[in-house]
Protein backbone atom coordinates (compact mmCIF):
# COMPACT_ATOMS: atom_id res chain seq x y z
CA UNK A 1 0.00 0.00 0.00
CA UNK A 2 1.01 3.63 -0.33
CA UNK A 3 2.61 4.82 2.91
CA UNK A 4 3.33 8.37 1.75
CA UNK A 5 0.75 10.60 0.06
CA UNK A 6 2.09 13.73 -1.64
CA UNK A 7 -0.64 16.34 -2.23
CA UNK A 8 -0.52 19.26 -4.59
CA UNK A 9 -2.04 22.38 -2.99
CA UNK A 10 -3.85 24.54 -5.55
CA UNK A 11 -6.73 22.69 -7.18
CA UNK A 12 -6.23 19.62 -5.01
CA UNK A 13 -6.54 20.63 -1.36
CA UNK A 14 -7.92 24.12 -1.86
CA UNK A 15 -9.69 26.13 -4.55
CA UNK A 16 -7.46 29.21 -4.99
CA UNK A 17 -9.22 30.71 -8.03
CA UNK A 18 -10.27 34.03 -6.52
CA UNK A 19 -6.87 34.88 -5.06
CA UNK A 20 -4.83 33.72 -8.05
CA UNK A 21 -6.99 35.42 -10.67
CA UNK A 22 -7.03 38.66 -8.67
CA UNK A 23 -3.24 38.52 -8.34
CA UNK A 24 -2.83 38.06 -12.10
CA UNK A 25 -5.21 40.97 -12.72
CA UNK A 26 -3.13 43.14 -10.41
CA UNK A 27 0.07 42.28 -12.29
CA UNK A 28 -1.39 42.60 -15.78
CA UNK A 29 -2.94 45.99 -15.00
CA UNK A 30 0.50 47.20 -13.97
CA UNK A 31 1.83 46.31 -17.42
CA UNK A 32 -1.20 47.77 -19.20
CA UNK A 33 -2.20 44.37 -20.58
CA UNK A 34 -5.84 43.63 -21.32
CA UNK A 35 -7.23 41.23 -18.71
CA UNK A 36 -8.06 37.81 -20.21
CA UNK A 37 -11.35 36.05 -19.50
CA UNK A 38 -11.88 34.40 -16.13
CA UNK A 39 -11.60 30.93 -17.69
CA UNK A 40 -8.23 31.80 -19.21
CA UNK A 41 -7.02 33.23 -15.89
CA UNK A 42 -8.07 29.99 -14.19
CA UNK A 43 -5.99 28.02 -16.70
CA UNK A 44 -2.94 29.69 -15.13
CA UNK A 45 -3.56 27.82 -11.86
CA UNK A 46 -0.90 25.15 -11.43
CA UNK A 47 2.15 25.97 -13.55
CA UNK A 48 5.07 28.00 -12.18
CA UNK A 49 4.34 31.75 -12.32
CA UNK A 50 7.40 32.76 -14.33
CA UNK A 51 6.62 30.15 -16.98
CA UNK A 52 3.05 31.47 -17.23
CA UNK A 53 4.16 35.05 -17.86
CA UNK A 54 6.71 33.93 -20.47
CA UNK A 55 4.45 31.47 -22.28
CA UNK A 56 1.20 33.43 -22.29
CA UNK A 57 2.43 37.02 -22.53
CA UNK A 58 5.81 36.60 -24.28
CA UNK A 59 7.67 38.17 -21.34
CA UNK A 60 11.45 38.11 -21.28
CA UNK A 61 13.14 36.56 -18.25
CA UNK A 62 13.60 39.95 -16.60
CA UNK A 63 10.05 41.09 -17.36
CA UNK A 64 8.69 37.76 -16.09
CA UNK A 65 10.57 38.29 -12.82
CA UNK A 66 8.93 41.72 -12.57
CA UNK A 67 5.57 40.11 -13.31
CA UNK A 68 6.06 37.61 -10.50
CA UNK A 69 6.95 40.44 -8.12
CA UNK A 70 3.78 42.39 -9.02
CA UNK A 71 1.67 39.23 -8.70
CA UNK A 72 3.06 38.61 -5.22
CA UNK A 73 2.49 42.22 -4.26
CA UNK A 74 -1.22 41.38 -4.16
CA UNK A 75 -1.02 37.67 -3.36
CA UNK A 76 1.18 37.99 -0.27
CA UNK A 77 -1.29 40.22 1.58
CA UNK A 78 -4.73 39.36 0.16
CA UNK A 79 -4.68 36.68 -2.51
CA UNK A 80 -3.37 33.75 -0.50
CA UNK A 81 -6.43 33.84 1.78
CA UNK A 82 -8.95 34.39 -1.06
CA UNK A 83 -9.15 30.64 -1.09
CA UNK A 84 -11.26 27.76 0.26
CA UNK A 85 -10.74 24.12 1.22
CA UNK A 86 -12.56 21.69 -1.06
CA UNK A 87 -15.55 19.98 0.58
CA UNK A 88 -14.57 16.69 2.21
CA UNK A 89 -10.80 17.31 2.15
CA UNK A 90 -10.37 17.90 5.89
CA UNK A 91 -12.31 14.73 6.68
CA UNK A 92 -10.28 12.78 4.11
CA UNK A 93 -6.99 13.96 5.58
CA UNK A 94 -8.13 13.09 9.09
CA UNK A 95 -9.06 9.55 8.04
CA UNK A 96 -5.84 8.99 6.12
CA UNK A 97 -3.77 10.32 9.01
CA UNK A 98 -5.71 8.09 11.39
CA UNK A 99 -4.80 5.07 9.30
CA UNK A 100 -1.10 5.82 9.62
CA UNK A 101 -0.46 7.49 6.28
CA UNK A 102 2.32 10.08 6.06
CA UNK A 103 0.88 13.17 4.38
CA UNK A 104 3.05 15.74 2.60
CA UNK A 105 2.24 18.88 0.63
CA UNK A 106 4.28 19.01 -2.60
CA UNK A 107 3.53 22.21 -4.48
CA UNK A 108 5.19 24.59 -6.92
CA UNK A 109 3.83 27.48 -4.85
CA UNK A 110 6.48 29.10 -2.63
CA UNK A 111 6.89 27.13 0.56
CA UNK A 112 6.47 30.21 2.76
CA UNK A 113 3.05 30.98 1.25
CA UNK A 114 2.04 27.31 1.34
CA UNK A 115 2.77 27.00 5.06
CA UNK A 116 0.71 30.13 5.76
CA UNK A 117 -2.23 28.81 3.73
CA UNK A 118 -2.14 25.35 5.32
CA UNK A 119 -2.03 26.88 8.79
CA UNK A 120 -4.74 29.45 8.05
CA UNK A 121 -7.21 26.81 6.92
CA UNK A 122 -6.51 24.39 9.76
CA UNK A 123 -4.80 21.71 7.66
CA UNK A 124 -1.32 21.87 9.23
CA UNK A 125 -2.05 19.20 11.84
CA UNK A 126 -2.49 16.56 9.12
CA UNK A 127 0.80 17.09 7.29
CA UNK A 128 4.26 15.90 8.25
CA UNK A 129 5.91 18.31 5.82
CA UNK A 130 5.00 21.18 3.52
CA UNK A 131 7.36 21.24 0.55
CA UNK A 132 7.30 23.99 -2.05
CA UNK A 133 9.40 26.25 -4.24
CA UNK A 134 11.70 29.02 -3.09
CA UNK A 135 10.90 32.72 -3.28
CA UNK A 136 13.74 33.28 -5.76
CA UNK A 137 11.80 31.18 -8.32
CA UNK A 138 14.03 28.12 -7.98
CA UNK A 139 12.78 24.59 -7.25
CA UNK A 140 9.57 25.45 -9.12
CA UNK A 141 9.32 22.38 -11.38
CA UNK A 142 7.16 19.68 -9.86
CA UNK A 143 9.84 17.00 -10.22
CA UNK A 144 12.25 19.24 -8.26
CA UNK A 145 9.67 19.71 -5.52
CA UNK A 146 8.99 15.97 -5.39
CA UNK A 147 12.69 15.14 -5.16
CA UNK A 148 13.02 17.65 -2.33
CA UNK A 149 10.02 16.12 -0.53
CA UNK A 150 11.43 12.59 -0.90
CA UNK A 151 14.76 13.73 0.54
CA UNK A 152 13.13 15.68 3.37
CA UNK A 153 11.03 12.66 4.35
CA UNK A 154 14.02 10.30 4.15
CA UNK A 155 12.10 7.95 1.86
CA UNK A 156 14.10 4.96 0.63
CA UNK A 157 11.38 3.04 -1.25
CA UNK A 158 9.61 5.40 -3.69
CA UNK A 159 7.14 2.67 -4.65
CA UNK A 160 5.39 3.52 -1.38
CA UNK A 161 4.68 7.10 -2.54
CA UNK A 162 1.64 8.40 -4.44
CA UNK A 163 1.62 11.91 -5.95
CA UNK A 164 -1.85 13.49 -6.06
CA UNK A 165 -2.66 16.57 -8.14
CA UNK A 166 -5.05 18.17 -10.61
CA UNK A 167 -2.79 19.27 -13.49
CA UNK A 168 -0.46 17.59 -15.96
CA UNK A 169 2.57 19.09 -14.17
CA UNK A 170 1.80 16.93 -11.12
CA UNK A 171 1.61 13.82 -13.26
CA UNK A 172 4.71 14.46 -15.36
CA UNK A 173 6.65 15.44 -12.24
CA UNK A 174 5.71 12.12 -10.67
CA UNK A 175 6.73 10.19 -13.78
CA UNK A 176 10.12 11.95 -13.93
CA UNK A 177 10.83 10.94 -10.34
CA UNK A 178 9.50 7.38 -10.67
CA UNK A 179 6.36 7.83 -8.57
CA UNK A 180 2.83 6.58 -9.15
CA UNK A 181 0.36 9.41 -9.62
CA UNK A 182 -3.32 10.14 -9.15
CA UNK A 183 -5.11 12.96 -10.96
CA UNK A 184 -8.18 14.55 -9.39
CA UNK A 185 -11.06 15.95 -11.44
CA UNK A 186 -12.40 18.43 -8.89
CA UNK A 187 -9.51 20.83 -9.60
CA UNK A 188 -8.48 22.59 -12.82
CA UNK A 189 -7.27 19.81 -15.10
CA UNK A 190 -9.49 17.73 -17.38
CA UNK A 191 -9.58 13.95 -17.59
CA UNK A 192 -8.04 14.24 -21.05
CA UNK A 193 -5.14 16.34 -19.74
CA UNK A 194 -4.45 13.92 -16.90
CA UNK A 195 -4.73 10.81 -19.07
CA UNK A 196 -2.43 12.26 -21.73
CA UNK A 197 0.13 13.09 -19.02
CA UNK A 198 0.08 9.43 -17.93
CA UNK A 199 -1.78 9.41 -14.62
CA UNK A 200 -1.84 5.95 -13.05
CA UNK A 201 -5.17 6.67 -11.35
CA UNK A 202 -7.89 9.30 -11.76
CA UNK A 203 -10.34 10.24 -8.99
CA UNK A 204 -13.57 12.00 -9.88
CA UNK A 205 -14.24 13.00 -6.28
CA UNK A 206 -12.88 12.83 -2.74
CA UNK A 207 -14.49 9.43 -2.15
CA UNK A 208 -12.70 7.86 -5.11
CA UNK A 209 -9.46 9.53 -4.03
CA UNK A 210 -9.69 7.87 -0.61
CA UNK A 211 -10.21 4.45 -2.21
CA UNK A 212 -7.12 4.94 -4.38
CA UNK A 213 -5.02 6.12 -1.43
CA UNK A 214 -5.95 3.02 0.53
CA UNK A 215 -5.73 0.46 -2.26
CA UNK A 216 -3.23 -2.37 -2.27
CA UNK A 217 -0.79 -2.24 -5.13
CA UNK A 218 -0.65 -5.14 -7.56
Secondary structure, 3 states (H helix, E strand, C coil): CCCEEEECCECCCEECHHHHHHHHHHHHHHCCCCCCCHHHHHCCCCCCHHHHHHHHHCCCHHHHHHHHHHHHHHHCCCHHHCCEECCCHHHHHHHHHHCCCEEEEEEEEEHHHHHHHHHHCCCHHHCCEEEEECCCCCCCCHHHHHHHHHHHHCCCCHHHEEEEECCHHHHHHHHHCCCEEEEECCCCCCHHHHHHHCCCEEECCHHHHHHHHHCCCC
